[in-house]
Amino acid sequence: MGTLSGRVAVVTGAGIGIGKGIALALAQQGAAVMINYAHSEQQAQETVEEIKRLGGNAAALKSDLHHVSECQHLIDTTVQTFGGLDILVNNAGVTRADNFLNINEETYNDVFNLNMRGYFFCAQQAVPHMLKRGGGNIINITSVHGYAGFTRHSVYAATKGAINAFTRELAIELAPQRIRVNAIGPGVIEVPRYFDIPNYTADFGDTLSPWGRTGRPEDVASAVTFLVSDAADFITGQILYVDGGVTARMSLWWDQGDKPQ
């Protein structure tokens, strides 16, 4: 029996990458999991089958969370499928890297409608079902971009800053209803799309964090399973950066003879 046995979770953007890692970890702890995807149908179905082979319970549903009606449909279908809802992991997001002066209205709307509006309305639809279960957990996946600046990410960073503020506010608003709300900010987490970046290599990725390696989806997943467990009962309104020390490091750095060998 896992620590989340008997609970129901929905993970958005769970076909691949970080979302897939989170879905697998929640299922391994005993939760029934709805795997939401937008484009990665084959990978989502493979994840469902993997969970079932391990003795877990999962289903997959395609949803375009740019649209409020799709957020509502995802949550309602999860409840109909599994009989309730205890955990929402808002993970689905999009990155559009470009110079600030090049960002047009279409790009701005595309990023905000998924990264922020999708989170907002998935949570709004989920909360009434959590109240029927006596409480629940919402995890918003933010980013180190919500903490510090990085070029060509003006819109993306703005959404992540908004998610951080939304997390803190919602945690206070829902605390009396026993719904905890926290955020996790991944750093450099090596997912398949990284290898579409020109000249990216795993060895280069390992140089980007003080810990000396890139993150893996499992690193984020472990943080999620802790925060939604009873062991984290007194933790709400927090932003946990899972980044190998990236946000703790001073950016102004030079070799003064103390570089680790």
Backbone as a ProteinNet text record, in pm:
[ID]
protein_1_A
[PRIMARY]
MGTLSGRVAVVTGAGIGIGKGIALALAQQGAAVMINYAHSEQQAQETVEEIKRLGGNAAALKSDLHHVSECQHLIDTTVQTFGGLDILVNNAGVTRADNFLNINEETYNDVFNLNMRGYFFCAQQAVPHMLKRGGGNIINITSVHGYAGFTRHSVYAATKGAINAFTRELAIELAPQRIRVNAIGPGVIEVPRYFDIPNYTADFGDTLSPWGRTGRPEDVASAVTFLVSDAADFITGQILYVDGGVTARMSLWWDQGDKPQ
[TERTIARY]
84.2	0	87.8	71.2	149.3	92.7	168.3	125.8	5.5	-23.2	-135.4	-246	-246.5	-347.6	-488	-577.9	-715.3	-738.7	-632.3	-649	-650.1	-709.5	-722.5	-649.1	-568.5	-488.9	-509.4	-498.9	-491.2	-363.9	-288.3	-163.7	-178.4	-170	-182.5	-47.4	-52.8	70.7	157	94.2	164	201.5	192.2	228.4	377.5	458.1	603.8	668.3	798.9	879.1	844.1	845.2	822.3	685.2	582.8	448.2	437.8	502.1	502	569.2	682.9	752.5	666.3	591.9	503.7	391.5	330	220.3	265.8	382	434.1	459.6	517.2	548.9	422.4	321.3	195.9	131.2	134	76.4	153.3	285.3	366.3	335.3	286.8	247.8	102.6	34.6	-98.9	-213.6	-187.3	-295.4	-344.4	-473.3	-527.2	-501	-453.1	-403.3	-469.1	-522.7	-565.9	-450.5	-406.7	-294.3	-349.2	-335.1	-379.4	-267	-302.7	-204.2	-271.4	-190.4	-241.6	-201.7	-76.7	-24.9	37.3	74.6	155	67.4	-24.4	-119.8	-51.2	40.1	105	180.8	256.2	333.3	241.6	129.3	35.2	-24.2	-62.2	-118.7	-14.7	109.6	216.9	236.8	222.1	235.5	121.3	1	-113.7	-86.3	-38.8	-11.3	99.4	199.9	308.1	256.1	170.2	112.1	28.1	-49.3	-134.7	-51.2	59.6	147.6	204.8	222.1	274.9	165.8	42.8	-67.7	-144.1	-116.2	-183.4	-305.6	-365.1	-487.6	-466.8	-489.4	-467.6	-552.9	-575.9	-643.8	-581.8	-606.8	-551.9	-663.6	-648.4	-748.9	-681.2	-716.9	-664.5	-744.6	-674.4	-740.3	-649.6	-707.5	-635	-671.2	-582.9	-615.2	-600.2	-577	-591.4	-736.8	-829.8	-972.8	-1034.7	-1112.1	-1172.3	-1262.9	-1336.2	-1426.5	-1350.3	-1227.5	-1146.4	-1093.2	-1064.4	-1026.1	-1140.5	-1259.3	-1376.2	-1399.6	-1386.5	-1409.3	-1307.4	-1181.2	-1077.5	-1109.4	-1143.5	-1170.9	-1297.3	-1401.1	-1526.2	-1506.1	-1429.5	-1405.6	-1323.3	-1227.3	-1148.5	-1238.3	-1328	-1419.3	-1512.7	-1564	-1652.7	-1580.2	-1452.9	-1375.5	-1335.3	-1291.8	-1234.1	-1316.4	-1424	-1513.1	-1483.8	-1388.2	-1355.5	-1225.8	-1175.9	-1049.3	-985.9	-857.5	-783.1	-661.9	-603.4	-476	-483.5	-446.9	-431	-287.3	-220.2	-87.2	-98	-90.1	-91.2	49.9	69.2	202.7	207.2	96.3	96.5	140.5	234.2	282.1	353.5	378.6	447.5	552	665.8	771.5	786.6	793.6	820.5	936.8	1055.3	1174.5	1197.3	1196.4	1221.1	1255.1	1314.1	1345.2	1216.1	1223.8	1106.2	1034.5	1107.8	1044.8	981.4	1009.4	950.3	819.7	786.6	667.4	542.5	455.8	331	213.1	98.2	-21.2	-54.3	-38.4	-71.2	17.6	146.9	239.3	208.1	186.8	154.1	31.1	-74.6	-198.7	-179.6	-103.2	-79.8	-14.1	88	161.6	78.1	16.1	-61.4	-186.6	-251.2	-375.2	-353	-237.9	-208.6	-140.1	-32.4	50.7	-17.2	-100.3	-164.4	-314.6	-383.7	-528.6	-565.6	-488.9	-514.3	-502.5	-398.6	-380.8	-499.2	-536.1	-642.1	-772.7	-813.9	-946	-948.1	-835.4	-829.5	-846.4	-779	-791.3	-933.9	-991.2	-1126.8	-1227	-1209	-1299.4	-1273	-1148.1	-1111.1	-1154	-1150.2	-1171.3	-1305.7	-1418.3	-1543.7	-1541.6	-1472.3	-1463.6	-1373.2	-1267.2	-1180.8	-1256	-1340.6	-1417.9	-1507.9	-1558.3	-1642.2	-1562.9	-1429.1	-1344	-1281.5	-1317.7	-1265.7	-1133.1	-1088.9	-962.6	-888.5	-767.3	-690.6	-561.3	-499.7	-371.3	-367.4	-314.4	-287.7	-138.9	-74.2	66.1	74.9	131.1	153.3	300.4	327.5	465.9	503.6	594.2	642.6	780.3	876.4	1007.8	1105.9	1233.2	1334.9	1320.1	1254.6	1230.6	1135.9	1061.9	978.4	1055.3	1181.8	1266.4	1366.8	1425.9	1530.8	1520.8	1581.8	1570.7	1665.7	1619.2	1699.6	1653.5	1746.2	1710.5	1616.2	1533.9	1443.9	1327.6	1300.5	1192.7	1093.3	1070.4	987.8	846.2	781.4	642.5	638.5	724.7	728.6	754.7	854.4	886.1	768.7	697.4	581.8	474.7	453.2	352.7	396.7	525.4	572.5	568.7	596.5	578.7	433.2	343.2	200.3	159.7	213.4	183	229.3	345.9	395.8	300.6	256.3	164.1	30	-18.4	-143.8	-135.4	-22.4	-3.7	-15.9	51.7	47.9	-93.2	-159	-293.3	-391.1	-387.7	-483.9	-461	-334	-304.8	-373.9	-373.1	-437.4	-589.5	-640.9	-786.1	-844.4	-768.1	-821.7	-777.6	-688.2	-641.4	-756.7	-856.8	-966.2	-1043.3	-1036	-1104.6	-1014.3	-894.7	-799.6	-748.8	-735.4	-672.5	-539.2	-431.8	-298.4	-257.3	-190.9	-148.7	-1.2	79.5	222.7	268.4	388.8	446	585.1	621.4	755.9	816.9	938.6	1008.3	1126	1108.2	1220.6	1328.1	1451.9	1562	1586.1	1709	1742.3	1707.8	1591.4	1545	1551.9	1636.9	1662.2	1543.9	1475.1	1361.3	1389.9	1314.9	1347.1	1362.4	1282	1289	1422.1	1497.1	1627.2	1719.1	1703.3	1793.6	1755.6	1646.5	1613.2	1683.5	1743.3	1815.1	1949	1981.5	2108.7	2228	2313.2	2439	2421.5	2298.1	2281	2331.3	2404.4	2447.4	2426.2	2418.5	2401.7	2520.7	2639.8	2758.9	2752.1	2704.6	2689.4	2585.1	2473.6	2368.9	2418.9	2510.9	2563.6	2645.1	2687.8	2766.2	2679.3	2548.5	2461.8	2414.2	2435.2	2392.8	2509.8	2510.8	2618	2628.9	2518.7	2519.7	2596	2620.2	2705.6	2635	2502.8	2429.4	2298.4	2241.3	2106.5	2007	1890.8	1783.7	1716.2	1640.1	1559.7	1413.8	1319.5	1179.2	1152.8	1227.9	1207.6	1240	1333	1366.5	1246.6	1177.1	1056.5	945.4	932.8	826.9	839.1	961.1	980.8	932.7	957	910.7	758.1	695.9	549.6	490.1	540.8	482	497.5	606.2	619.9	517.2	505.3	418.8	271.1	229.8	88.4	62.4	167.3	151.8	117.4	73.1	41.1	164.7	283.9	407.7	429.4	362.1	376.7	253.4	182.9	54.6	63.9	180	193.3	257.5	266.5	332.8	229.3	211.3	123.3	169.9	142.6	180.9	328.7	399.1	543.4	583	699.5	757.2	889.8	897	1015.4	1089.3	1212.1	1291.8	1372.5	1348.5	1419	1516	1635.7	1720.4	1869.2	1907.7	2049.5	2131	2064	2133.7	2138.6	2069.4	2077.9	2032.6	1920.1	1869.8	1949.5	2029.9	2111.1	2245.6	2285.2	2418.3	2420.6	2520.5	2539.3	2579.7	2512	2541.9	2675.7	2716.8	2846.4	2954.1	3019.6	3113.6	3236.5	3351.7	3473.2	3566.2	3658.5	3749.6	3850.1	3840.8	3933.4	4024.1	4043	4127.1	4055.3	3922.5	3848.6	3751	3769.6	3682.6	3709.4	3602.6	3622.9	3696.7	3785.8	3862	3791.9
-118.5	0	123.5	211.9	332.9	440.9	546.6	656.9	731	711.9	780.8	684.3	567.7	467.7	522	502.7	548.7	689.7	759.8	896.2	900.4	1006.5	1025.3	1152.2	1142.1	1256.5	1279.2	1404.2	1437.8	1517.4	1480.4	1549	1602.6	1733.8	1791.4	1787.5	1776.4	1770.5	1652.1	1534.9	1418.6	1313.8	1347.6	1249.9	1221.2	1323.3	1309.8	1393.1	1378.4	1468.1	1468.9	1587.9	1602.9	1549.3	1580.4	1534.5	1383.3	1316.8	1170.5	1118	1176.5	1133	1149	1259	1283.2	1180.6	1154.7	1058	919.8	876.9	746.2	740.1	846.5	846.5	844.1	919.5	919.2	781.3	718.2	584.1	482.9	497	405.8	417.7	534.8	554.6	519.4	466.5	413.3	496.5	614.2	699	650	664.1	648.3	778.6	770.8	890	907.8	1029.5	1068.6	1142	1089.5	1146.5	1233	1362.6	1456.2	1481.7	1492.1	1524	1608.4	1678.3	1757.2	1696.7	1651.4	1600.6	1461.5	1420.1	1298.6	1177.6	1147.1	1038.9	904.4	870.9	740.4	726.7	830	824.9	818.1	890.2	887.2	748.8	686.6	552	451.6	469.4	381.2	396.9	519.1	542.3	475.4	484.4	415.7	266.4	208.1	64.3	28.3	113.2	88.3	88.5	183.8	190.9	66.8	24.2	-93.9	-220.1	-229.6	-346.5	-354.1	-237.3	-231.6	-249	-271.5	-293.6	-169.1	-57.8	67.2	90.9	207.1	243.1	377.6	383.9	508.5	510.6	631.1	653.5	777.2	797.2	912.7	988.6	1121.3	1205.3	1320.9	1341	1452.8	1578.3	1687.6	1815.4	1928.8	2031.9	2154.6	2257.1	2272.1	2352.1	2501.5	2542.3	2683.9	2729.2	2633.1	2663.2	2621.8	2710.4	2684.4	2561.8	2546	2430.7	2299.1	2298.5	2177.1	2150.4	2256.1	2239	2174.3	2223.6	2169.2	2024	1993.4	1856.4	1760	1802.5	1717.1	1680	1778.6	1751.6	1667.4	1701.6	1625.4	1479.8	1458	1321.2	1242.3	1308.1	1241.7	1193.7	1280.1	1244.6	1131.8	1138.4	1033	899.3	905.2	782.8	716.4	796.2	740.5	765.1	843.3	860.1	975.5	1058.4	1173.6	1235.7	1331.3	1396.4	1448.7	1416	1460.4	1546.4	1523.9	1587.2	1642.1	1767.5	1827.5	1874	1826.9	1876.3	1954	2085.7	2173.5	2177.4	2107.9	2097.4	2141.6	2130.6	2160.5	2303.9	2321.5	2455.4	2460.9	2582	2603	2712.6	2696.3	2796.5	2857.3	2988.5	3056.9	3152.6	3112.3	3193.9	3287.9	3417.4	3517	3649.7	3739.5	3871.3	3945.3	4024	4093.8	4172.7	4246.2	4331	4251.6	4122.8	4038.6	3973.1	3979.8	3910.7	3983.6	3908.6	3967.3	3918.8	3970.5	3939.1	3790.6	3730.9	3588.3	3501.9	3530.6	3454.1	3476.2	3601.2	3633.7	3555.3	3559.5	3490.8	3340	3285.4	3141.2	3094.6	3166.7	3127	3149.7	3266.8	3295.3	3208.9	3181	3104.8	2962.3	2904.6	2770.6	2776.2	2852	2847.5	2904.2	3006	3066.9	3040.9	3071.8	3053.1	2906.5	2817.5	2675.6	2631	2679.7	2645.5	2695.9	2820	2884.5	2807	2776.3	2716.8	2566.4	2497.8	2358.7	2355.2	2446.5	2451.9	2488.3	2585.9	2628.4	2514.7	2436	2323.5	2209.7	2195.1	2083.7	2102.9	2226.4	2251.8	2199.9	2221	2167.4	2017	1945.3	1799.8	1763.4	1840.1	1816.6	1842.8	1945.2	1976.2	1859.6	1787.4	1670.7	1559.3	1561.1	1459.1	1507.8	1629.1	1681.6	1754.2	1781.5	1852.6	1794.9	1846.2	1797.4	1873.8	1853.5	1916.8	1965.7	2087.6	2141.7	2172.5	2120.5	2149.9	2222.5	2342	2417.6	2408.1	2360.5	2354.7	2491.3	2558.1	2688.1	2669.1	2755.1	2744.4	2836.8	2809.7	2904.8	3037.5	3038.7	3164.1	3256.1	3204	3287.6	3349.9	3312.5	3360.8	3464.5	3442.1	3531.7	3542.6	3647.6	3676.1	3594.2	3565	3496	3546.8	3582.5	3648.7	3564.6	3635	3574.9	3497.3	3518.5	3445.4	3540.3	3656.7	3757.5	3707.6	3648.1	3603.6	3481.1	3385.1	3264.5	3298.7	3384.2	3423.3	3494.6	3574.7	3645.6	3547.7	3442.3	3343.2	3272.3	3244.8	3171.9	3260.1	3389.1	3480.6	3487.9	3487.7	3489.1	3361.4	3248.8	3121.1	3124.2	3182.2	3190.2	3270.4	3386.3	3469.6	3399.2	3335.2	3260	3149.3	3081	2972.8	3024	3134.1	3188.3	3234.1	3304.7	3354.9	3239.7	3142.2	3032.3	2948.8	2935.3	2860.4	2923.2	3055.9	3125.1	3114.3	3130.1	3126.2	2988.6	2882.8	2747	2675.8	2737.5	2672.5	2634.7	2719.8	2680	2557.9	2531.6	2415.6	2292.4	2301.8	2190.3	2149.3	2244.8	2221.9	2294.1	2218.1	2276	2305.2	2418.1	2462.4	2498.7	2431.5	2458.3	2459	2510.1	2513.3	2451	2391.8	2337.8	2404.2	2457.3	2526.8	2445.4	2370.4	2294	2385.5	2339.8	2407.1	2341.7	2303.6	2235.4	2088	2050.2	1912	1854.8	1757.8	1707.5	1624.1	1677.4	1611	1602.9	1520.4	1499.9	1627.1	1730.5	1852.2	1924.3	1899.4	1963.1	1928.4	1806.9	1761.3	1816.6	1896.3	1971.7	2106.6	2146	2273.1	2257.9	2346.5	2333.9	2324.8	2226.7	2206.9	2160.1	2127.9	2078.8	1935.7	1906.9	1771.4	1746.4	1620.3	1586.4	1635	1625.6	1672	1821.5	1898.1	2042.1	2068.8	1997.9	2016.3	1996.5	1900.9	1872	1988.2	2080.5	2194.1	2307.6	2299	2412.7	2427	2326.7	2338.2	2312	2377.1	2352.8	2206.8	2133.2	1993.4	1905.1	1956.7	1886.9	1791.7	1799.3	1718.7	1788.2	1750.8	1798.4	1725.1	1785.3	1717.7	1615.8	1530.2	1430.2	1448.2	1405.6	1414.8	1351.4	1245.7	1179.5	1271.5	1366.1	1460.2	1547.5	1593.7	1674.8	1587.7	1466	1375.4	1343.1	1326.2	1296.7	1411.7	1534.2	1651	1657.2	1623.7	1624.8	1522.4	1399.4	1295.1	1329.8	1397.5	1441.3	1548.3	1650.5	1763.5	1726.4	1624.1	1584.6	1477.3	1432.2	1328.4	1389.6	1304.5	1350.4	1400.1	1357.2	1402.1	1552.3	1613	1756.5	1834.3	1782	1839.3	1985.7	2031.5	2168.7	2260.6	2215.7	2293.1	2339	2468	2523	2663.5	2704.2	2837.6	2851.4	2739.6	2744.1	2717.4	2769.5	2745	2673.9	2548.7	2466	2455.6	2507	2499.7	2370.3	2291.5	2164.3	2187.9	2237.5	2296.1	2268.8	2181.1	2153.2	2271.7	2371.8	2488.7	2608.7	2602.6	2710.8	2843.9	2847.5	2974.6	3023.6	2936.8	2978.1	3035.1	3013.5	3053.8	3199.9	3275.1	3410.5	3406.5	3482.8	3478	3542.9	3641.1	3705.2	3617.4	3538	3437.8	3433.5	3420.1	3396.7	3309.1	3244.8	3151.3	3228.4	3211.9	3275.4	3171.6	3061.2	2956.1	2857.3	2872.4	2782.2	2694.8	2687.7	2603.1	2457.3	2377.3	2236.9	2163.2	2076.4	1996.7	1863.8
0	0	0	-99.5	-106.8	-17.4	-1.2	84.5	27.8	-102.1	-165.7	-205.6	-148	-181	-154.2	-251.6	-239.1	-288.7	-327.4	-376	-528.3	-579.3	-723.8	-763.5	-868.8	-914.6	-1063.1	-1104.2	-1245.5	-1266.3	-1369.3	-1403.2	-1544.3	-1560.5	-1694	-1764	-1896	-1973.7	-1934.6	-1919.8	-1863.5	-1967.5	-2095.6	-2197.5	-2200.5	-2176.5	-2184.4	-2073.8	-2060.7	-1979.2	-1831.9	-1773.1	-1629.9	-1590.6	-1669.3	-1636.6	-1631.8	-1725.7	-1724.8	-1599.4	-1562.3	-1442.1	-1318	-1310.7	-1196.5	-1193.2	-1308.1	-1314.1	-1268.6	-1314.8	-1275.5	-1125.1	-1070.1	-927.2	-841.8	-880.4	-805	-809.1	-926.4	-939.7	-856.1	-852.7	-772.3	-623.7	-582.6	-442.8	-417.2	-520	-500.1	-551.8	-605.2	-655.7	-791.6	-815.3	-950.4	-1024.2	-1148.1	-1217.1	-1353.4	-1376.7	-1510.4	-1577.1	-1689.2	-1762.2	-1874.5	-1858.1	-1960.6	-2060.6	-2187.4	-2290.9	-2397.6	-2475.6	-2587.3	-2721	-2731.1	-2858.5	-2847.5	-2729.5	-2712.6	-2680.5	-2771.5	-2744.4	-2725.1	-2814.3	-2804	-2672.8	-2637.6	-2513.2	-2391.2	-2397	-2284.8	-2266.3	-2377.3	-2369.1	-2320	-2361.9	-2314.6	-2163.9	-2113.2	-1970.2	-1894	-1947.9	-1886.5	-1877.6	-1986.3	-1986.7	-1888.5	-1878.5	-1783.3	-1640.4	-1608.3	-1474.3	-1446	-1542.6	-1523.2	-1507.5	-1579.9	-1564.3	-1423.4	-1361.7	-1225.9	-1120.4	-1166	-1074.3	-1036	-1103	-1072.1	-1159	-1141.3	-1212	-1279.2	-1410.1	-1483.4	-1609	-1658.4	-1785.5	-1847.8	-1976.5	-2047.5	-2115.7	-2124.3	-2188.1	-2259.5	-2385.1	-2461.8	-2430.5	-2400.5	-2371.8	-2414.3	-2473.4	-2504.4	-2398.2	-2300.3	-2182.7	-2204.5	-2329.7	-2363.7	-2343.2	-2347.7	-2347.6	-2214.5	-2153.2	-2023.1	-2029.5	-2136.6	-2148.3	-2143.2	-2195.5	-2192.3	-2050.6	-1977	-1835.9	-1758.2	-1781	-1712.5	-1750.4	-1879	-1926	-1865.8	-1855.4	-1798.2	-1654	-1573.7	-1432.5	-1417.8	-1490.8	-1481.2	-1523.6	-1628.7	-1675.5	-1574.2	-1511.6	-1407.2	-1294.4	-1249.2	-1140.4	-1182.3	-1304.2	-1353.9	-1365.4	-1402.8	-1423.6	-1292.7	-1195.5	-1073.2	-947.2	-958.3	-845	-752.8	-788.1	-704.8	-748.8	-669.5	-701.5	-573.2	-554.5	-437.1	-471.4	-589.9	-624.5	-766.4	-782.5	-914.9	-929.1	-1034.3	-1067.2	-1198	-1187.7	-1304.6	-1362.9	-1472.9	-1532	-1677.9	-1749.7	-1892.9	-1918	-2008.4	-2038.1	-2171	-2215.3	-2342	-2323	-2391	-2388.2	-2526.3	-2534.6	-2661.1	-2637.1	-2675.4	-2652.4	-2770.3	-2742.1	-2847	-2779.1	-2856.1	-2803.5	-2766.8	-2661.7	-2610.4	-2719	-2801.7	-2902.9	-3016.5	-3022.9	-3126.8	-3083.6	-2955.6	-2905.3	-2954.5	-3022.1	-3069.9	-2985.2	-3014.4	-2934.7	-2940.6	-3056.7	-3071	-2982	-2982.2	-2898	-2750.5	-2713.7	-2573.9	-2528.4	-2607.5	-2570	-2563.5	-2656.9	-2658.9	-2529.7	-2485.7	-2366.1	-2240.2	-2227.4	-2106.8	-2096.8	-2208.4	-2202.7	-2153.6	-2183.8	-2133.8	-1997.6	-1988	-1868.1	-1744.9	-1761.1	-1645	-1642.5	-1751	-1749.9	-1734.7	-1798.7	-1783.9	-1638.9	-1569	-1427.3	-1345.5	-1370.4	-1291.9	-1302	-1423.5	-1440.7	-1414.1	-1429.2	-1383.3	-1231.4	-1161.4	-1016.1	-974.3	-1041.1	-1005.9	-1022	-1126.6	-1149	-1050.7	-1008	-920.8	-776.3	-727.3	-584.7	-532.9	-600.6	-545.8	-524.8	-610.8	-594.7	-477.6	-456.3	-340.4	-211.1	-209.4	-89.8	-50.4	-147.5	-118.6	-51.9	-70.4	-9.6	121.8	163.2	288.4	276.2	152.3	130.6	13.2	-9.9	-123.4	-139.6	-253.3	-282.8	-426.6	-444.3	-577.4	-584.8	-686.6	-713	-846.1	-845.7	-968.3	-1006.7	-1126.9	-1173.4	-1230	-1162.2	-1205.2	-1268.6	-1240.8	-1304	-1234.2	-1251.7	-1205.8	-1279.3	-1394.1	-1467	-1390.3	-1295.6	-1210.8	-1096.8	-1082.2	-972.9	-1020.5	-1137.7	-1187.8	-1339.2	-1393.1	-1535.5	-1620.7	-1741.8	-1842	-1977.4	-2064	-2189.1	-2274.7	-2353.6	-2452.4	-2389.7	-2262.6	-2197	-2128.7	-2186.4	-2119.5	-2091.7	-2190.4	-2170.9	-2080.2	-2106.1	-2025	-1878.8	-1853	-1715.5	-1650.3	-1727	-1671.9	-1626.5	-1702.9	-1661.3	-1534	-1522.9	-1405.2	-1280.7	-1296.9	-1185	-1141.4	-1238.7	-1207.5	-1134.6	-1176.8	-1111.3	-965.6	-940.1	-802.4	-714	-763.9	-687	-668.9	-773.6	-768.3	-663.5	-657.7	-561.1	-418.4	-388.6	-252.8	-214.7	-305.9	-276.3	-255.9	-346	-338.5	-213	-172.2	-49.2	71	77.7	189.7	180.7	61	42.6	73.3	41.4	55.5	182.9	259.8	383	477.7	497	587.5	538.2	407.2	349.5	342	402.6	408.9	271.8	183.8	53.5	54.4	41.8	39.6	-105.3	-124.2	-258	-251.5	-329.7	-335.9	-481.2	-503.4	-637.5	-634.2	-745.8	-763.8	-885.8	-867.3	-975.1	-1025.9	-1133.4	-1187.4	-1245.4	-1237.7	-1304.6	-1439.2	-1465.9	-1591.3	-1574.4	-1624.6	-1617.2	-1758.1	-1778.2	-1913.2	-1962.5	-2060.1	-2123	-2273	-2347.6	-2489.1	-2571.3	-2542.9	-2625.6	-2613	-2505.1	-2491.1	-2607.1	-2658.1	-2764.1	-2901.3	-2904	-3024.7	-3027.1	-2913.5	-2904.4	-2975.3	-3068.7	-3140.2	-3045.2	-3068.2	-2995.6	-2851.2	-2810.3	-2674.2	-2663.6	-2556.6	-2525	-2376.5	-2338.4	-2198.1	-2116.1	-2172.9	-2100.1	-2073.1	-2172.7	-2151	-2043.2	-2047.9	-1948.5	-1806.7	-1791.4	-1657.8	-1599.6	-1684.1	-1635.3	-1583.4	-1599.2	-1574	-1429.6	-1347.5	-1208.1	-1115	-998.8	-902.3	-860.9	-865.1	-824.4	-922.4	-1043.3	-1138	-1232.4	-1235.8	-1333	-1365.2	-1477.8	-1507.2	-1418.7	-1401.8	-1331.2	-1420.2	-1359.1	-1428.3	-1386.7	-1469.5	-1428.2	-1291.8	-1258.9	-1130.2	-1013.3	-1033.4	-926.4	-890.8	-992.8	-971.1	-913.5	-966.2	-921.5	-773.3	-724.8	-582.9	-495.8	-541.4	-466.6	-465.1	-578.2	-585.8	-489.1	-493.4	-408.5	-260.8	-224.2	-85.3	-51.4	-134.6	-101.9	-96.7	-169.1	-164.5	-59.1	9.6	111.1	246.6	338.8	473.3	547.3	502.6	566.2	550.4	451.1	425.2	470.9	569.2	611.1	652.4	700.6	750.1	646.9	522.5	416.9	315.4	304.6	201.7	166.6	43.9	-3.1	-33.4	-51.3	-70.2	-215.3	-252.9	-384.4	-362.8	-404.7	-385.4	-518.8	-522	-644.1	-645	-745.8	-765	-879.5	-845.1	-949.3	-933.7	-841.4	-823.2	-777.6	-720.4	-667.6	-760.3	-874	-972.6	-913.6	-843.8	-792.2	-672.9	-611.9	-496.9	-538.7	-662.7	-706.4	-751.7	-706.7	-754.7	-901.8	-984.7	-1128.1	-1161	-1077.9	-1098.8	-1034.6	-1117.2	-1064.1	-1153.3	-1089.9	-1167	-1085.1	-1151.3	-1085.9	-1001	-868.9	-776.4	-708.6	-778.5	-724.5	-635.7	-623	-536.2	-614.3	-744.6	-826	-793.7	-766.3	-733.2	-845	-807.4	-905.5	-930.4
[MASK]
+++++++++++++++++++++++++++++++++++++++++++++++++++++++++++++++++++++++++++++++++++++++++++++++++++++++++++++++++++++++++++++++++++++++++++++++++++++++++++++++++++++++++++++++++++++++++++++++++++++++++++++++++++++++++++++++++++++++++++++++++++++++++++++++++++++

